[in-house]
Amino acid sequence: MYFTDRGLEELADRRGEEQVTLAWLADQMQAFVDQHPEFEVPVERLATWLARGGTEDEED
């Protein structure tokens, strides 16, 4: 099991019954990057991947 898997399992266990909007998720991701700017690039990549429906298309 990867370290990330444990975090995702905790998220599902603690918050799995909640319904959230994508706007809420974007706000949470921005707040995380504000607190941890070293993760800006991976968070941006995840946000772009989600926005494109999970495709690998990249526009550089």
Secondary structure, DSSP 8 states (H G I E B T S, - for coil): --HHHHHHHHHHHHHTT----HHHHHHHHHHHHHH-GGGHHHHHHHHHHHHTTS------
